[in-house]
Amino acid sequence: MLLSKFVKEKRNAAKLTQPKLAEKAGVGLRFIRELEQGKQTLRMDKVNQVLHLFGYETGAVPLNRKLLTEEKG
């Protein structure tokens, strides 16, 4: 799932507006908007500030999980 969609879904599930999420996470409203719009370059520390509100953080993920699974088998 894309990070932008994930954050938007979590925000909506928590019944938070973008301004309220920005306030709670300690980031700017513009950052939340750019995050939810899928901007390609974002500060990872700020992304983690937002994700921590939902009990998550960023991490390394394989680009092609199917290929990785085939290599193990």
PDB file of N, CA, C, O and CB in Angstrom:
ATOM      1  N   MET A   1       0.844  -1.176   0.000  1.00  0.00           N
ATOM      2  CA  MET A   1       0.000   0.000   0.000  1.00  0.00           C
ATOM      3  C   MET A   1       0.891   1.241   0.000  1.00  0.00           C
ATOM      4  O   MET A   1       1.927   1.275   0.665  1.00  0.00           O
ATOM      5  CB  MET A   1      -0.962  -0.003   1.222  1.00  0.00           C
ATOM      6  N   LEU A   2       0.490   2.224  -0.729  1.00  0.00           N
ATOM      7  CA  LEU A   2       1.238   3.473  -0.768  1.00  0.00           C
ATOM      8  C   LEU A   2       1.141   4.200   0.567  1.00  0.00           C
ATOM      9  O   LEU A   2       0.110   4.165   1.238  1.00  0.00           O
ATOM     10  CB  LEU A   2       0.727   4.369  -1.900  1.00  0.00           C
ATOM     11  N   LEU A   3       2.222   4.851   0.935  1.00  0.00           N
ATOM     12  CA  LEU A   3       2.263   5.604   2.184  1.00  0.00           C
ATOM     13  C   LEU A   3       1.178   6.672   2.216  1.00  0.00           C
ATOM     14  O   LEU A   3       0.535   6.871   3.247  1.00  0.00           O
ATOM     15  CB  LEU A   3       3.636   6.244   2.374  1.00  0.00           C
ATOM     16  N   SER A   4       0.971   7.355   1.109  1.00  0.00           N
ATOM     17  CA  SER A   4      -0.038   8.414   1.050  1.00  0.00           C
ATOM     18  C   SER A   4      -1.434   7.871   1.376  1.00  0.00           C
ATOM     19  O   SER A   4      -2.182   8.474   2.146  1.00  0.00           O
ATOM     20  CB  SER A   4      -0.039   9.069  -0.341  1.00  0.00           C
ATOM     21  N   LYS A   5      -1.765   6.740   0.786  1.00  0.00           N
ATOM     22  CA  LYS A   5      -3.080   6.120   1.035  1.00  0.00           C
ATOM     23  C   LYS A   5      -3.176   5.608   2.469  1.00  0.00           C
ATOM     24  O   LYS A   5      -4.215   5.748   3.114  1.00  0.00           O
ATOM     25  CB  LYS A   5      -3.332   4.960   0.044  1.00  0.00           C
ATOM     26  N   PHE A   6      -2.093   5.017   2.963  1.00  0.00           N
ATOM     27  CA  PHE A   6      -2.065   4.494   4.328  1.00  0.00           C
ATOM     28  C   PHE A   6      -2.350   5.599   5.341  1.00  0.00           C
ATOM     29  O   PHE A   6      -3.190   5.435   6.226  1.00  0.00           O
ATOM     30  CB  PHE A   6      -0.708   3.844   4.625  1.00  0.00           C
ATOM     31  N   VAL A   7      -1.651   6.720   5.208  1.00  0.00           N
ATOM     32  CA  VAL A   7      -1.825   7.824   6.152  1.00  0.00           C
ATOM     33  C   VAL A   7      -3.239   8.385   6.072  1.00  0.00           C
ATOM     34  O   VAL A   7      -3.862   8.657   7.098  1.00  0.00           O
ATOM     35  CB  VAL A   7      -0.797   8.936   5.879  1.00  0.00           C
ATOM     36  N   LYS A   8      -3.738   8.557   4.871  1.00  0.00           N
ATOM     37  CA  LYS A   8      -5.091   9.095   4.709  1.00  0.00           C
ATOM     38  C   LYS A   8      -6.131   8.160   5.333  1.00  0.00           C
ATOM     39  O   LYS A   8      -7.057   8.616   6.004  1.00  0.00           O
ATOM     40  CB  LYS A   8      -5.404   9.316   3.218  1.00  0.00           C
ATOM     41  N   GLU A   9      -5.975   6.858   5.109  1.00  0.00           N
ATOM     42  CA  GLU A   9      -6.913   5.889   5.691  1.00  0.00           C
ATOM     43  C   GLU A   9      -6.851   5.898   7.218  1.00  0.00           C
ATOM     44  O   GLU A   9      -7.886   5.857   7.883  1.00  0.00           O
ATOM     45  CB  GLU A   9      -6.616   4.479   5.166  1.00  0.00           C
ATOM     46  N   LYS A  10      -5.653   5.952   7.765  1.00  0.00           N
ATOM     47  CA  LYS A  10      -5.500   5.987   9.226  1.00  0.00           C
ATOM     48  C   LYS A  10      -6.089   7.280   9.795  1.00  0.00           C
ATOM     49  O   LYS A  10      -6.754   7.262  10.830  1.00  0.00           O
ATOM     50  CB  LYS A  10      -4.007   5.860   9.622  1.00  0.00           C
ATOM     51  N   ARG A  11      -5.842   8.393   9.115  1.00  0.00           N
ATOM     52  CA  ARG A  11      -6.383   9.679   9.576  1.00  0.00           C
ATOM     53  C   ARG A  11      -7.912   9.658   9.565  1.00  0.00           C
ATOM     54  O   ARG A  11      -8.552  10.091  10.523  1.00  0.00           O
ATOM     55  CB  ARG A  11      -5.862  10.834   8.692  1.00  0.00           C
ATOM     56  N   ASN A  12      -8.483   9.157   8.484  1.00  0.00           N
ATOM     57  CA  ASN A  12      -9.948   9.094   8.394  1.00  0.00           C
ATOM     58  C   ASN A  12     -10.533   8.138   9.436  1.00  0.00           C
ATOM     59  O   ASN A  12     -11.575   8.424  10.027  1.00  0.00           O
ATOM     60  CB  ASN A  12     -10.375   8.655   6.985  1.00  0.00           C
ATOM     61  N   ALA A  13      -9.867   7.012   9.659  1.00  0.00           N
ATOM     62  CA  ALA A  13     -10.341   6.050  10.660  1.00  0.00           C
ATOM     63  C   ALA A  13     -10.321   6.672  12.057  1.00  0.00           C
ATOM     64  O   ALA A  13     -11.164   6.355  12.896  1.00  0.00           O
ATOM     65  CB  ALA A  13      -9.476   4.771  10.634  1.00  0.00           C
ATOM     66  N   ALA A  14      -9.353   7.557  12.299  1.00  0.00           N
ATOM     67  CA  ALA A  14      -9.245   8.232  13.594  1.00  0.00           C
ATOM     68  C   ALA A  14     -10.133   9.477  13.662  1.00  0.00           C
ATOM     69  O   ALA A  14     -10.157  10.186  14.668  1.00  0.00           O
ATOM     70  CB  ALA A  14      -7.790   8.617  13.865  1.00  0.00           C
ATOM     71  N   LYS A  15     -10.858   9.724  12.575  1.00  0.00           N
ATOM     72  CA  LYS A  15     -11.756  10.883  12.477  1.00  0.00           C
ATOM     73  C   LYS A  15     -11.019  12.203  12.731  1.00  0.00           C
ATOM     74  O   LYS A  15     -11.488  13.076  13.461  1.00  0.00           O
ATOM     75  CB  LYS A  15     -12.911  10.738  13.472  1.00  0.00           C
ATOM     76  N   LEU A  16      -9.845  12.309  12.096  1.00  0.00           N
ATOM     77  CA  LEU A  16      -9.039  13.519  12.213  1.00  0.00           C
ATOM     78  C   LEU A  16      -9.050  14.282  10.893  1.00  0.00           C
ATOM     79  O   LEU A  16      -8.995  13.684   9.818  1.00  0.00           O
ATOM     80  CB  LEU A  16      -7.594  13.174  12.627  1.00  0.00           C
ATOM     81  N   THR A  17      -9.121  15.601  10.983  1.00  0.00           N
ATOM     82  CA  THR A  17      -8.944  16.432   9.800  1.00  0.00           C
ATOM     83  C   THR A  17      -7.452  16.562   9.546  1.00  0.00           C
ATOM     84  O   THR A  17      -6.641  16.245  10.415  1.00  0.00           O
ATOM     85  CB  THR A  17      -9.617  17.836   9.975  1.00  0.00           C
ATOM     86  N   GLN A  18      -7.093  17.021   8.374  1.00  0.00           N
ATOM     87  CA  GLN A  18      -5.677  17.252   8.097  1.00  0.00           C
ATOM     88  C   GLN A  18      -5.074  18.259   9.078  1.00  0.00           C
ATOM     89  O   GLN A  18      -3.985  18.021   9.599  1.00  0.00           O
ATOM     90  CB  GLN A  18      -5.493  17.745   6.660  1.00  0.00           C
ATOM     91  N   PRO A  19      -5.756  19.381   9.344  1.00  0.00           N
ATOM     92  CA  PRO A  19      -5.179  20.331  10.320  1.00  0.00           C
ATOM     93  C   PRO A  19      -5.001  19.728  11.713  1.00  0.00           C
ATOM     94  O   PRO A  19      -4.010  20.017  12.383  1.00  0.00           O
ATOM     95  CB  PRO A  19      -6.062  21.563  10.423  1.00  0.00           C
ATOM     96  N   LYS A  20      -5.935  18.903  12.155  1.00  0.00           N
ATOM     97  CA  LYS A  20      -5.834  18.290  13.482  1.00  0.00           C
ATOM     98  C   LYS A  20      -4.698  17.270  13.524  1.00  0.00           C
ATOM     99  O   LYS A  20      -3.981  17.185  14.520  1.00  0.00           O
ATOM    100  CB  LYS A  20      -7.165  17.616  13.867  1.00  0.00           C
ATOM    101  N   LEU A  21      -4.529  16.499  12.452  1.00  0.00           N
ATOM    102  CA  LEU A  21      -3.424  15.551  12.389  1.00  0.00           C
ATOM    103  C   LEU A  21      -2.083  16.292  12.420  1.00  0.00           C
ATOM    104  O   LEU A  21      -1.157  15.880  13.119  1.00  0.00           O
ATOM    105  CB  LEU A  21      -3.531  14.681  11.118  1.00  0.00           C
ATOM    106  N   ALA A  22      -1.988  17.368  11.672  1.00  0.00           N
ATOM    107  CA  ALA A  22      -0.759  18.167  11.660  1.00  0.00           C
ATOM    108  C   ALA A  22      -0.441  18.678  13.060  1.00  0.00           C
ATOM    109  O   ALA A  22       0.706  18.631  13.504  1.00  0.00           O
ATOM    110  CB  ALA A  22      -0.889  19.349  10.677  1.00  0.00           C
ATOM    111  N   GLU A  23      -1.457  19.161  13.742  1.00  0.00           N
ATOM    112  CA  GLU A  23      -1.273  19.680  15.104  1.00  0.00           C
ATOM    113  C   GLU A  23      -0.804  18.583  16.053  1.00  0.00           C
ATOM    114  O   GLU A  23       0.152  18.773  16.806  1.00  0.00           O
ATOM    115  CB  GLU A  23      -2.578  20.298  15.624  1.00  0.00           C
ATOM    116  N   LYS A  24      -1.474  17.443  16.017  1.00  0.00           N
ATOM    117  CA  LYS A  24      -1.124  16.337  16.918  1.00  0.00           C
ATOM    118  C   LYS A  24       0.271  15.784  16.639  1.00  0.00           C
ATOM    119  O   LYS A  24       0.974  15.372  17.562  1.00  0.00           O
ATOM    120  CB  LYS A  24      -2.150  15.218  16.794  1.00  0.00           C
ATOM    121  N   ALA A  25       0.671  15.774  15.363  1.00  0.00           N
ATOM    122  CA  ALA A  25       1.974  15.218  14.993  1.00  0.00           C
ATOM    123  C   ALA A  25       3.104  16.234  15.135  1.00  0.00           C
ATOM    124  O   ALA A  25       4.279  15.868  15.128  1.00  0.00           O
ATOM    125  CB  ALA A  25       1.929  14.705  13.569  1.00  0.00           C
ATOM    126  N   GLY A  26       2.749  17.493  15.262  1.00  0.00           N
ATOM    127  CA  GLY A  26       3.774  18.523  15.379  1.00  0.00           C
ATOM    128  C   GLY A  26       4.445  18.857  14.056  1.00  0.00           C
ATOM    129  O   GLY A  26       5.621  19.219  14.012  1.00  0.00           O
ATOM    130  N   VAL A  27       3.675  18.728  12.972  1.00  0.00           N
ATOM    131  CA  VAL A  27       4.174  19.088  11.642  1.00  0.00           C
ATOM    132  C   VAL A  27       3.217  20.107  11.041  1.00  0.00           C
ATOM    133  O   VAL A  27       2.137  20.348  11.579  1.00  0.00           O
ATOM    134  CB  VAL A  27       4.310  17.824  10.715  1.00  0.00           C
ATOM    135  N   GLY A  28       3.613  20.695   9.938  1.00  0.00           N
ATOM    136  CA  GLY A  28       2.763  21.685   9.285  1.00  0.00           C
ATOM    137  C   GLY A  28       1.663  21.054   8.453  1.00  0.00           C
ATOM    138  O   GLY A  28       1.774  19.913   8.005  1.00  0.00           O
ATOM    139  N   LEU A  29       0.612  21.809   8.256  1.00  0.00           N
ATOM    140  CA  LEU A  29      -0.501  21.354   7.427  1.00  0.00           C
ATOM    141  C   LEU A  29      -0.025  21.069   6.000  1.00  0.00           C
ATOM    142  O   LEU A  29      -0.456  20.097   5.378  1.00  0.00           O
ATOM    143  CB  LEU A  29      -1.631  22.406   7.417  1.00  0.00           C
ATOM    144  N   ARG A  30       0.853  21.911   5.494  1.00  0.00           N
ATOM    145  CA  ARG A  30       1.379  21.695   4.143  1.00  0.00           C
ATOM    146  C   ARG A  30       2.063  20.335   4.048  1.00  0.00           C
ATOM    147  O   ARG A  30       1.925  19.646   3.037  1.00  0.00           O
ATOM    148  CB  ARG A  30       2.366  22.816   3.757  1.00  0.00           C
ATOM    149  N   PHE A  31       2.795  19.942   5.083  1.00  0.00           N
ATOM    150  CA  PHE A  31       3.461  18.638   5.079  1.00  0.00           C
ATOM    151  C   PHE A  31       2.439  17.513   4.982  1.00  0.00           C
ATOM    152  O   PHE A  31       2.625  16.580   4.201  1.00  0.00           O
ATOM    153  CB  PHE A  31       4.322  18.465   6.342  1.00  0.00           C
ATOM    154  N   ILE A  32       1.362  17.586   5.764  1.00  0.00           N
ATOM    155  CA  ILE A  32       0.316  16.547   5.725  1.00  0.00           C
ATOM    156  C   ILE A  32      -0.300  16.475   4.338  1.00  0.00           C
ATOM    157  O   ILE A  32      -0.512  15.383   3.809  1.00  0.00           O
ATOM    158  CB  ILE A  32      -0.784  16.828   6.782  1.00  0.00           C
ATOM    159  N   ARG A  33      -0.583  17.609   3.752  1.00  0.00           N
ATOM    160  CA  ARG A  33      -1.165  17.619   2.406  1.00  0.00           C
ATOM    161  C   ARG A  33      -0.223  16.986   1.393  1.00  0.00           C
ATOM    162  O   ARG A  33      -0.648  16.181   0.565  1.00  0.00           O
ATOM    163  CB  ARG A  33      -1.502  19.050   1.980  1.00  0.00           C
ATOM    164  N   GLU A  34       1.053  17.348   1.457  1.00  0.00           N
ATOM    165  CA  GLU A  34       2.032  16.770   0.535  1.00  0.00           C
ATOM    166  C   GLU A  34       2.193  15.270   0.764  1.00  0.00           C
ATOM    167  O   GLU A  34       2.325  14.509  -0.195  1.00  0.00           O
ATOM    168  CB  GLU A  34       3.384  17.470   0.689  1.00  0.00           C
ATOM    169  N   LEU A  35       2.184  14.846   2.004  1.00  0.00           N
ATOM    170  CA  LEU A  35       2.279  13.428   2.339  1.00  0.00           C
ATOM    171  C   LEU A  35       1.111  12.652   1.743  1.00  0.00           C
ATOM    172  O   LEU A  35       1.310  11.611   1.117  1.00  0.00           O
ATOM    173  CB  LEU A  35       2.321  13.236   3.860  1.00  0.00           C
ATOM    174  N   GLU A  36      -0.101  13.152   1.933  1.00  0.00           N
ATOM    175  CA  GLU A  36      -1.293  12.463   1.427  1.00  0.00           C
ATOM    176  C   GLU A  36      -1.426  12.552  -0.089  1.00  0.00           C
ATOM    177  O   GLU A  36      -2.148  11.759  -0.693  1.00  0.00           O
ATOM    178  CB  GLU A  36      -2.533  13.038   2.075  1.00  0.00           C
ATOM    179  N   GLN A  37      -0.746  13.499  -0.701  1.00  0.00           N
ATOM    180  CA  GLN A  37      -0.777  13.620  -2.165  1.00  0.00           C
ATOM    181  C   GLN A  37       0.337  12.807  -2.819  1.00  0.00           C
ATOM    182  O   GLN A  37       0.430  12.751  -4.046  1.00  0.00           O
ATOM    183  CB  GLN A  37      -0.656  15.091  -2.578  1.00  0.00           C
ATOM    184  N   GLY A  38       1.182  12.175  -1.999  1.00  0.00           N
ATOM    185  CA  GLY A  38       2.208  11.303  -2.539  1.00  0.00           C
ATOM    186  C   GLY A  38       3.463  12.001  -3.019  1.00  0.00           C
ATOM    187  O   GLY A  38       4.143  11.501  -3.916  1.00  0.00           O
ATOM    188  N   LYS A  39       3.783  13.151  -2.437  1.00  0.00           N
ATOM    189  CA  LYS A  39       5.011  13.847  -2.828  1.00  0.00           C
ATOM    190  C   LYS A  39       6.190  12.892  -2.690  1.00  0.00           C
ATOM    191  O   LYS A  39       6.292  12.162  -1.704  1.00  0.00           O
ATOM    192  CB  LYS A  39       5.231  15.125  -1.963  1.00  0.00           C
ATOM    193  N   GLN A  40       7.077  12.899  -3.675  1.00  0.00           N
ATOM    194  CA  GLN A  40       8.181  11.939  -3.728  1.00  0.00           C
ATOM    195  C   GLN A  40       9.300  12.232  -2.731  1.00  0.00           C
ATOM    196  O   GLN A  40       9.997  11.310  -2.308  1.00  0.00           O
ATOM    197  CB  GLN A  40       8.751  11.912  -5.111  1.00  0.00           C
ATOM    198  N   THR A  41       9.484  13.479  -2.353  1.00  0.00           N
ATOM    199  CA  THR A  41      10.564  13.830  -1.429  1.00  0.00           C
ATOM    200  C   THR A  41       9.975  14.443  -0.164  1.00  0.00           C
ATOM    201  O   THR A  41       9.414  15.539  -0.190  1.00  0.00           O
ATOM    202  CB  THR A  41      11.568  14.812  -2.095  1.00  0.00           C
ATOM    203  N   LEU A  42      10.110  13.722   0.935  1.00  0.00           N
ATOM    204  CA  LEU A  42       9.621  14.170   2.238  1.00  0.00           C
ATOM    205  C   LEU A  42      10.673  13.863   3.291  1.00  0.00           C
ATOM    206  O   LEU A  42      11.435  12.906   3.151  1.00  0.00           O
ATOM    207  CB  LEU A  42       8.267  13.494   2.596  1.00  0.00           C
ATOM    208  N   ARG A  43      10.716  14.658   4.329  1.00  0.00           N
ATOM    209  CA  ARG A  43      11.645  14.392   5.430  1.00  0.00           C
ATOM    210  C   ARG A  43      11.166  13.181   6.216  1.00  0.00           C
ATOM    211  O   ARG A  43      10.034  13.139   6.697  1.00  0.00           O
ATOM    212  CB  ARG A  43      11.776  15.628   6.361  1.00  0.00           C
ATOM    213  N   MET A  44      12.052  12.195   6.335  1.00  0.00           N
ATOM    214  CA  MET A  44      11.684  10.950   7.004  1.00  0.00           C
ATOM    215  C   MET A  44      11.376  11.155   8.477  1.00  0.00           C
ATOM    216  O   MET A  44      10.519  10.461   9.025  1.00  0.00           O
ATOM    217  CB  MET A  44      12.789   9.936   6.855  1.00  0.00           C
ATOM    218  N   ASP A  45      12.054  12.090   9.133  1.00  0.00           N
ATOM    219  CA  ASP A  45      11.757  12.323  10.543  1.00  0.00           C
ATOM    220  C   ASP A  45      10.326  12.816  10.726  1.00  0.00           C
ATOM    221  O   ASP A  45       9.649  12.445  11.684  1.00  0.00           O
ATOM    222  CB  ASP A  45      12.743  13.334  11.136  1.00  0.00           C
ATOM    223  N   LYS A  46       9.874  13.654   9.799  1.00  0.00           N
ATOM    224  CA  LYS A  46       8.494  14.153   9.885  1.00  0.00           C
ATOM    225  C   LYS A  46       7.483  13.064   9.530  1.00  0.00           C
ATOM    226  O   LYS A  46       6.409  12.986  10.126  1.00  0.00           O
ATOM    227  CB  LYS A  46       8.305  15.361   8.956  1.00  0.00           C
ATOM    228  N   VAL A  47       7.834  12.229   8.558  1.00  0.00           N
ATOM    229  CA  VAL A  47       6.959  11.104   8.214  1.00  0.00           C
ATOM    230  C   VAL A  47       6.779  10.229   9.447  1.00  0.00           C
ATOM    231  O   VAL A  47       5.663   9.809   9.755  1.00  0.00           O
ATOM    232  CB  VAL A  47       7.542  10.272   7.023  1.00  0.00           C
ATOM    233  N   ASN A  48       7.869   9.953  10.153  1.00  0.00           N
ATOM    234  CA  ASN A  48       7.783   9.128  11.355  1.00  0.00           C
ATOM    235  C   ASN A  48       6.992   9.814  12.468  1.00  0.00           C
ATOM    236  O   ASN A  48       6.312   9.134  13.237  1.00  0.00           O
ATOM    237  CB  ASN A  48       9.177   8.786  11.850  1.00  0.00           C
ATOM    238  N   GLN A  49       7.064  11.127  12.574  1.00  0.00           N
ATOM    239  CA  GLN A  49       6.254  11.832  13.574  1.00  0.00           C
ATOM    240  C   GLN A  49       4.776  11.550  13.333  1.00  0.00           C
ATOM    241  O   GLN A  49       4.018  11.338  14.279  1.00  0.00           O
ATOM    242  CB  GLN A  49       6.528  13.358  13.533  1.00  0.00           C
ATOM    243  N   VAL A  50       4.373  11.549  12.080  1.00  0.00           N
ATOM    244  CA  VAL A  50       2.968  11.280  11.733  1.00  0.00           C
ATOM    245  C   VAL A  50       2.648   9.808  11.980  1.00  0.00           C
ATOM    246  O   VAL A  50       1.637   9.488  12.605  1.00  0.00           O
ATOM    247  CB  VAL A  50       2.679  11.656  10.247  1.00  0.00           C
ATOM    248  N   LEU A  51       3.501   8.918  11.494  1.00  0.00           N
ATOM    249  CA  LEU A  51       3.233   7.490  11.640  1.00  0.00           C
ATOM    250  C   LEU A  51       3.199   7.039  13.092  1.00  0.00           C
ATOM    251  O   LEU A  51       2.437   6.136  13.436  1.00  0.00           O
ATOM    252  CB  LEU A  51       4.268   6.699  10.894  1.00  0.00           C
ATOM    253  N   HIS A  52       4.003   7.643  13.942  1.00  0.00           N
ATOM    254  CA  HIS A  52       4.036   7.256  15.360  1.00  0.00           C
ATOM    255  C   HIS A  52       2.678   7.449  16.032  1.00  0.00           C
ATOM    256  O   HIS A  52       2.343   6.723  16.967  1.00  0.00           O
ATOM    257  CB  HIS A  52       5.101   8.065  16.105  1.00  0.00           C
ATOM    258  N   LEU A  53       1.907   8.407  15.571  1.00  0.00           N
ATOM    259  CA  LEU A  53       0.561   8.604  16.135  1.00  0.00           C
ATOM    260  C   LEU A  53      -0.327   7.376  15.933  1.00  0.00           C
ATOM    261  O   LEU A  53      -1.260   7.139  16.700  1.00  0.00           O
ATOM    262  CB  LEU A  53      -0.103   9.830  15.500  1.00  0.00           C
ATOM    263  N   PHE A  54      -0.026   6.604  14.896  1.00  0.00           N
ATOM    264  CA  PHE A  54      -0.829   5.423  14.580  1.00  0.00           C
ATOM    265  C   PHE A  54      -0.120   4.127  14.958  1.00  0.00           C
ATOM    266  O   PHE A  54      -0.598   3.038  14.643  1.00  0.00           O
ATOM    267  CB  PHE A  54      -1.169   5.406  13.102  1.00  0.00           C
ATOM    268  N   GLY A  55       1.024   4.249  15.637  1.00  0.00           N
ATOM    269  CA  GLY A  55       1.751   3.063  16.080  1.00  0.00           C
ATOM    270  C   GLY A  55       2.635   2.431  15.023  1.00  0.00           C
ATOM    271  O   GLY A  55       2.878   1.225  15.068  1.00  0.00           O
ATOM    272  N   TYR A  56       3.126   3.225  14.062  1.00  0.00           N
ATOM    273  CA  TYR A  56       3.965   2.719  12.978  1.00  0.00           C
ATOM    274  C   TYR A  56       5.213   3.583  12.827  1.00  0.00           C
ATOM    275  O   TYR A  56       5.306   4.672  13.393  1.00  0.00           O
ATOM    276  CB  TYR A  56       3.176   2.679  11.653  1.00  0.00           C
ATOM    277  N   GLU A  57       6.167   3.075  12.052  1.00  0.00           N
ATOM    278  CA  GLU A  57       7.324   3.862  11.649  1.00  0.00           C
ATOM    279  C   GLU A  57       7.796   3.346  10.299  1.00  0.00           C
ATOM    280  O   GLU A  57       7.427   2.247   9.887  1.00  0.00           O
ATOM    281  CB  GLU A  57       8.466   3.789  12.714  1.00  0.00           C
ATOM    282  N   THR A  58       8.604   4.128   9.616  1.00  0.00           N
ATOM    283  CA  THR A  58       9.100   3.709   8.305  1.00  0.00           C
ATOM    284  C   THR A  58      10.174   2.650   8.471  1.00  0.00           C
ATOM    285  O   THR A  58      10.816   2.551   9.517  1.00  0.00           O
ATOM    286  CB  THR A  58       9.649   4.912   7.514  1.00  0.00           C
ATOM    287  N   GLY A  59      10.357   1.865   7.428  1.00  0.00           N
ATOM    288  CA  GLY A  59      11.387   0.825   7.452  1.00  0.00           C
ATOM    289  C   GLY A  59      11.704   0.360   6.043  1.00  0.00           C
ATOM    290  O   GLY A  59      11.002   0.708   5.094  1.00  0.00           O
ATOM    291  N   ALA A  60      12.739  -0.409   5.911  1.00  0.00           N
ATOM    292  CA  ALA A  60      13.142  -0.943   4.613  1.00  0.00           C
ATOM    293  C   ALA A  60      12.187  -2.048   4.174  1.00  0.00           C
ATOM    294  O   ALA A  60      11.871  -2.952   4.948  1.00  0.00           O
ATOM    295  CB  ALA A  60      14.586  -1.475   4.670  1.00  0.00           C
ATOM    296  N   VAL A  61      11.734  -1.967   2.937  1.00  0.00           N
ATOM    297  CA  VAL A  61      10.801  -2.945   2.381  1.00  0.00           C
ATOM    298  C   VAL A  61      11.343  -3.373   1.020  1.00  0.00           C
ATOM    299  O   VAL A  61      11.729  -2.520   0.222  1.00  0.00           O
ATOM    300  CB  VAL A  61       9.341  -2.354   2.259  1.00  0.00           C
ATOM    301  N   PRO A  62      11.379  -4.677   0.739  1.00  0.00           N
ATOM    302  CA  PRO A  62      11.858  -5.130  -0.574  1.00  0.00           C
ATOM    303  C   PRO A  62      10.998  -4.538  -1.692  1.00  0.00           C
ATOM    304  O   PRO A  62       9.779  -4.435  -1.554  1.00  0.00           O
ATOM    305  CB  PRO A  62      11.848  -6.679  -0.653  1.00  0.00           C
ATOM    306  N   LEU A  63      11.633  -4.155  -2.790  1.00  0.00           N
ATOM    307  CA  LEU A  63      10.898  -3.603  -3.925  1.00  0.00           C
ATOM    308  C   LEU A  63      10.044  -4.656  -4.610  1.00  0.00           C
ATOM    309  O   LEU A  63       8.917  -4.379  -5.022  1.00  0.00           O
ATOM    310  CB  LEU A  63      11.859  -2.992  -4.924  1.00  0.00           C
ATOM    311  N   ASN A  64      10.582  -5.870  -4.733  1.00  0.00           N
ATOM    312  CA  ASN A  64       9.853  -6.923  -5.411  1.00  0.00           C
ATOM    313  C   ASN A  64       9.767  -8.124  -4.478  1.00  0.00           C
ATOM    314  O   ASN A  64      10.639  -8.993  -4.485  1.00  0.00           O
ATOM    315  CB  ASN A  64      10.533  -7.302  -6.758  1.00  0.00           C
ATOM    316  N   ARG A  65       8.722  -8.163  -3.688  1.00  0.00           N
ATOM    317  CA  ARG A  65       8.577  -9.223  -2.688  1.00  0.00           C
ATOM    318  C   ARG A  65       8.461 -10.603  -3.322  1.00  0.00           C
ATOM    319  O   ARG A  65       8.971 -11.574  -2.764  1.00  0.00           O
ATOM    320  CB  ARG A  65       7.362  -8.959  -1.823  1.00  0.00           C
ATOM    321  N   LYS A  66       7.797 -10.716  -4.484  1.00  0.00           N
ATOM    322  CA  LYS A  66       7.635 -12.000  -5.146  1.00  0.00           C
ATOM    323  C   LYS A  66       9.011 -12.555  -5.545  1.00  0.00           C
ATOM    324  O   LYS A  66       9.296 -13.733  -5.329  1.00  0.00           O
ATOM    325  CB  LYS A  66       6.714 -11.861  -6.388  1.00  0.00           C
ATOM    326  N   LEU A  67       9.847 -11.709  -6.119  1.00  0.00           N
ATOM    327  CA  LEU A  67      11.176 -12.124  -6.533  1.00  0.00           C
ATOM    328  C   LEU A  67      11.990 -12.569  -5.325  1.00  0.00           C
ATOM    329  O   LEU A  67      12.700 -13.573  -5.394  1.00  0.00           O
ATOM    330  CB  LEU A  67      11.890 -10.988  -7.273  1.00  0.00           C
ATOM    331  N   LEU A  68      11.896 -11.836  -4.222  1.00  0.00           N
ATOM    332  CA  LEU A  68      12.626 -12.170  -3.011  1.00  0.00           C
ATOM    333  C   LEU A  68      12.186 -13.535  -2.482  1.00  0.00           C
ATOM    334  O   LEU A  68      13.024 -14.317  -2.034  1.00  0.00           O
ATOM    335  CB  LEU A  68      12.417 -11.086  -1.943  1.00  0.00           C
ATOM    336  N   THR A  69      10.893 -13.832  -2.527  1.00  0.00           N
ATOM    337  CA  THR A  69      10.363 -15.106  -2.061  1.00  0.00           C
ATOM    338  C   THR A  69      10.862 -16.250  -2.957  1.00  0.00           C
ATOM    339  O   THR A  69      11.202 -17.323  -2.460  1.00  0.00           O
ATOM    340  CB  THR A  69       8.816 -15.070  -2.035  1.00  0.00           C
ATOM    341  N   GLU A  70      10.904 -16.022  -4.267  1.00  0.00           N
ATOM    342  CA  GLU A  70      11.365 -17.054  -5.189  1.00  0.00           C
ATOM    343  C   GLU A  70      12.840 -17.383  -4.965  1.00  0.00           C
ATOM    344  O   GLU A  70      13.247 -18.534  -5.119  1.00  0.00           O
ATOM    345  CB  GLU A  70      11.141 -16.610  -6.632  1.00  0.00           C
ATOM    346  N   GLU A  71      13.642 -16.379  -4.604  1.00  0.00           N
ATOM    347  CA  GLU A  71      15.054 -16.597  -4.370  1.00  0.00           C
ATOM    348  C   GLU A  71      15.282 -17.486  -3.144  1.00  0.00           C
ATOM    349  O   GLU A  71      16.244 -18.254  -3.109  1.00  0.00           O
ATOM    350  CB  GLU A  71      15.768 -15.262  -4.197  1.00  0.00           C
ATOM    351  N   LYS A  72      14.421 -17.390  -2.157  1.00  0.00           N
ATOM    352  CA  LYS A  72      14.567 -18.195  -0.936  1.00  0.00           C
ATOM    353  C   LYS A  72      14.165 -19.640  -1.185  1.00  0.00           C
ATOM    354  O   LYS A  72      14.733 -20.547  -0.576  1.00  0.00           O
ATOM    355  CB  LYS A  72      13.723 -17.606   0.202  1.00  0.00           C
ATOM    356  N   GLY A  73      13.202 -19.873  -2.061  1.00  0.00           N
ATOM    357  CA  GLY A  73      12.654 -21.205  -2.289  1.00  0.00           C
ATOM    358  C   GLY A  73      13.443 -21.957  -3.257  1.00  0.00           C
ATOM    359  O   GLY A  73      13.115 -23.103  -3.564  1.00  0.00           O
TER     360      GLY A  73
END
